[in-house]
Amino acid sequence: MTAAICGATLLTGLLQGLQATSSQAGSPAKAPIGSRTAVLSIDSLSPRVPTKDATVTVSGTISNAGKTPITDAHVGVEIAPGGPFQSRSDMKAAAGHVGYTRQADGSEISGQTLGVPTIPSGSTVPYTLKIPVSALDLGDTGVYQFGVTLTGQDTVEPWQHVLGIQRTFLPWYADGESAKPTEMTYLWPLTDRSHIAARGDTDTAQSPIFLDDDLAKELAPGGRLDQMVQLAKQLPVTWVIDPDLLATVEAMLKSYRVAGPGADLTHTTPGTGTAVARQWLNSLKTAVAGAQVVALPFGDIDLASLAHHGKSVSGITSHVKDATVLGKSTVDTILGVQSTANVAWPEQGAIDPSIVSVARTGGMNRVIARSDTFPENDLSYTPTAARPLSGGVTGVVSDASLSTAFSGDMLHEQNANLAVQSFVAQTLLITMQAPERQRSLVVAPQRMPTVSQAQAMAEAIATTDSSPWTQSVYFDAAATAHPDARASHRVPSSSAYPSSLRKQELPTDAFEQLGVTQKSLNDFVVILTIKDRVTVPFGNAMLRAMSTEWRGDPKGAEGYRNAIGGYLYDLISAVHILPKSTLTLSGRSGTIPVTVKNDLGQPVTGLVLQLRSGTNIRLEISNPDQPITIDGGHTRTLKFQTKANANGTVRITAQLYTQNATGRAFPGTPVQFDVKITKVTDLVMLIIAAGLLLLVLAGVRIYRQRKRQAADGDDGGSEDGSTGGTNNGDDGTGGRAGGTDPGQPGDAAGDTGRNAPERSPAGEKVDG
C-alpha cells in the first residue's frame, strides 16, 4: 500500500515536471500563469551603458501577488536569445510581453543568482544583484533584452519554475565599433499657463493684477520651473521659451497684486514672489548663456486652433505675426540673447496644410512636427528630422518614441528607470540601423513636464550625450541638416489630423468673440493720447486668450475672453455723455448744453460730439457736430444753438464719434433726451403788437388833450380824471428761461473733476 502511494506521488511529480517544461517551451503569447505570481521591479540599473570590464548592478523589489507563500526562491538574470534587436518595432514588442517564456526571454545565466527568503502572500522584499558584464556574453554592438526573474515555488505549483519577470534593455557598444554618431537635438521647454488677469489696475500704467500667486511656487527652489532650469543648466539642450512666462516673471520683480478668492479683482492682496522671481530669472540667464534659445510666439498661441477655426475671422491671423515679433523682442530684452523666432511648434507636433500656412503667414518657416503624425515611407532606418515642405517651409520632424518617452507617471522609481534605459537604448539602435549614414534627430517632449518627468529627461539626455554613438547639436543644426531624399516630405491632409487633438481646440466662436473685442479696441484707442497704456496690455491679453495652454480647460478659456471684453467695455464707458432730463424751450431759439465726462487717467482727443434732432421741422440744430478734447478725470460741456419752428416734444440724440461726424461712432452708448417747445405763436405776437399800438395811440390822444387844455388855461385834471399811468403787463418779449446769457455755440463750461454731477437737474430749461 505504501509503495503504491509512493509510486502515484512520483508519477504525479513527473507529470507536473513535464507540464512545466512544456509550458516554458511554449510561445510568448501563452506564458504560464505561474510566471505572473511574483511582480518584479527594476528600480535602478548601473551603469546604464556597461563596458566590458564593468559590473552591472540591478536592484528593485519582489512582490508576491499569489495567495500562498513563495519558497525556495532566487533572483537571476537572462539575456534574450537571438542577439541584439534588429528594429525598434522588435523592441516595442518585447516591452509589451507579459509573463515568462524561455523562447522569448532565454535561460538564466548560471552562477549569477541571489537567494531570496520566503515571501508571504502580499509581501514585498528588496533585492540587489551584481553581474559581471563578462558573464552576460554580449557580442555585436546593439541593444539586448535584459530580464530579471524570480525562480521558486509555491503550494499551487510546488516545483522550481519562473514566478515572475521584469525586462529592460541593455545598450552594448563593442570595442572597435566605428558607427557614425547620430546628431541629437534636445528641446527643453519653459512654458506655463497665463497668470496675469485680463484687467489691469487702471489705464494709468501697465500694472497687471495676477489671477493667483501659483507662479511663485513654481519658481521657488524645488518648484517645477526652478527644477527645469537647474536640471538643464549643464545639459546640451535648446531652450524653447514662451515669452509670456518671462514677461510675467519680470512683472513680479516689482510690487504686484494678486486677485482674491474666485479671481476677485476688487479685493487684492500683495504678491509674495518677488524674491524667487529675481533668483529664478538670474539662474535662467546664466543657464542659457552660450546656448540656443527659441522664442515661441508670445503666449504660445495655439496655431492648430487658429488654423482650423480662426482663419475665417477677419483680422485674427494677423495676431500670429504680432506674437512672433513680440515673442522675440521679449526674450531678447529680458534674457539678453539673440533668440531664434522663426519656429512654430503646434501641439504634439501634429500638422496639416492649414497649420503650415498659418505658420508661414506669421513669419515662421520652420515647423516642428512629430513622426507619429507625419506620413513616413517604408524605411528600414529612422531618417533625418529636416524635411523641405512647400512654400519655403522646413518641417523638423521630431522622433515620436523618444519625444513621448517621459510623458507618463515618472513618480514611480521603476517607471522613470525603465524610461531612461529605453531612451538610451533606442538612440543606439537608431544609430546601428544605418551605422554608415549619419543622421540628425530631434527630441521634442511635452510642453509642461512635471518635476519627475524633467528629472528622468535630464538623466536620459546626460547619459546619451556621454555615449560614443551620439553627438549633441542645437536646433539650428538639425533644421539645416541635409534632408534624406527617401524620407516623406508630404504634409498630412487635414482629414489625417488627430481627432483627439481637434476636440481640444478653441472653437470658432472663441475667435469671433476675440474679433469683436479687437474691433472695439481699434475704435477706442484712436481717441487716446497715450495709446500704449491700453494697446500693450490688451494686445498681450488677446494673445494669451489664444494660448495652447487653454487645451483641456474650455471654461477657463471662455472666462478669460469674457474678462477681456468686460474690461474693455469698462474703459470705453469711462468716456461718456452725462444723462439729461427733459428740457424746456420757451422761445424761438436757445442753446442746449451737453456734458461729456472722461474718467480715464489720460486725456482723450479726436472726438466729435454730435447732436441730432428727431424732428428737424420742429427743432433745428445749427451746429450739430462739435470737436471735443477732455483731460483725464474731467468733464466738458458744449452748447448747441437751436431754432424752434413749432410747439411740441422733440427727441434729441447725443452721440460721440471719432475723427468727424462721418467717421465711426464711438463704441459708447448714445444719450437721448426730450426737448419740450412752448414758443409764442405769430398770432399772439400780432395781438400783442396791436395792443401796444392802441396804447401808443391812446397816449398820443391824452397828450394832445392835455396840451389843448393847457393852451385854454385849464389848470384842472384831465377830463375823465385819468392819471396817465402806464400798463404794467407783459412786455411781449417772451422772456429768457433761466435769465442767463446764451453764450456762443461750443463754449465750454469750466472743467470739473471726477465728482461732477452725473445728471442735469429736473425741469432744466434751454438757455434762451
Secondary structure as GFF3:
##gff-version 3
##sequence-region A 1 768
A	DSSP	alpha_helix	2	24	.	.	.	ID=ss1
A	DSSP	three_ten_helix	28	30	.	.	.	ID=ss2
A	DSSP	three_ten_helix	33	36	.	.	.	ID=ss3
A	DSSP	beta_strand	38	40	.	.	.	ID=ss4
A	DSSP	beta_strand	44	46	.	.	.	ID=ss5
A	DSSP	beta_strand	55	64	.	.	.	ID=ss6
A	DSSP	beta_strand	71	79	.	.	.	ID=ss7
A	DSSP	alpha_helix	88	95	.	.	.	ID=ss8
A	DSSP	alpha_helix	102	105	.	.	.	ID=ss9
A	DSSP	beta_strand	114	116	.	.	.	ID=ss10
A	DSSP	beta_strand	124	132	.	.	.	ID=ss11
A	DSSP	alpha_helix	133	136	.	.	.	ID=ss12
A	DSSP	beta_strand	142	153	.	.	.	ID=ss13
A	DSSP	beta_strand	161	172	.	.	.	ID=ss14
A	DSSP	beta_strand	182	190	.	.	.	ID=ss15
A	DSSP	beta_strand	196	200	.	.	.	ID=ss16
A	DSSP	beta_strand	208	210	.	.	.	ID=ss17
A	DSSP	alpha_helix	214	219	.	.	.	ID=ss18
A	DSSP	alpha_helix	224	232	.	.	.	ID=ss19
A	DSSP	beta_strand	237	241	.	.	.	ID=ss20
A	DSSP	alpha_helix	243	252	.	.	.	ID=ss21
A	DSSP	beta_strand	257	260	.	.	.	ID=ss22
A	DSSP	beta_strand	264	270	.	.	.	ID=ss23
A	DSSP	alpha_helix	274	288	.	.	.	ID=ss24
A	DSSP	beta_strand	293	295	.	.	.	ID=ss25
A	DSSP	alpha_helix	303	305	.	.	.	ID=ss26
A	DSSP	pi_helix	306	310	.	.	.	ID=ss27
A	DSSP	alpha_helix	318	335	.	.	.	ID=ss28
A	DSSP	beta_strand	343	344	.	.	.	ID=ss29
A	DSSP	three_ten_helix	347	349	.	.	.	ID=ss30
A	DSSP	alpha_helix	353	361	.	.	.	ID=ss31
A	DSSP	beta_strand	366	370	.	.	.	ID=ss32
A	DSSP	three_ten_helix	371	373	.	.	.	ID=ss33
A	DSSP	beta_strand	386	388	.	.	.	ID=ss34
A	DSSP	three_ten_helix	390	392	.	.	.	ID=ss35
A	DSSP	beta_strand	394	398	.	.	.	ID=ss36
A	DSSP	alpha_helix	400	403	.	.	.	ID=ss37
A	DSSP	alpha_helix	413	433	.	.	.	ID=ss38
A	DSSP	beta_strand	440	443	.	.	.	ID=ss39
A	DSSP	alpha_helix	451	465	.	.	.	ID=ss40
A	DSSP	beta_strand	470	472	.	.	.	ID=ss41
A	DSSP	alpha_helix	475	479	.	.	.	ID=ss42
A	DSSP	three_ten_helix	494	496	.	.	.	ID=ss43
A	DSSP	alpha_helix	499	502	.	.	.	ID=ss44
A	DSSP	alpha_helix	508	525	.	.	.	ID=ss45
A	DSSP	alpha_helix	532	544	.	.	.	ID=ss46
A	DSSP	three_ten_helix	548	550	.	.	.	ID=ss47
A	DSSP	alpha_helix	554	573	.	.	.	ID=ss48
A	DSSP	beta_strand	575	577	.	.	.	ID=ss49
A	DSSP	beta_strand	583	585	.	.	.	ID=ss50
A	DSSP	beta_strand	589	598	.	.	.	ID=ss51
A	DSSP	beta_strand	604	613	.	.	.	ID=ss52
A	DSSP	beta_strand	619	621	.	.	.	ID=ss53
A	DSSP	beta_strand	625	630	.	.	.	ID=ss54
A	DSSP	beta_strand	634	644	.	.	.	ID=ss55
A	DSSP	beta_strand	648	658	.	.	.	ID=ss56
A	DSSP	beta_strand	671	677	.	.	.	ID=ss57
A	DSSP	alpha_helix	682	712	.	.	.	ID=ss58
A	DSSP	three_ten_helix	737	739	.	.	.	ID=ss59
###
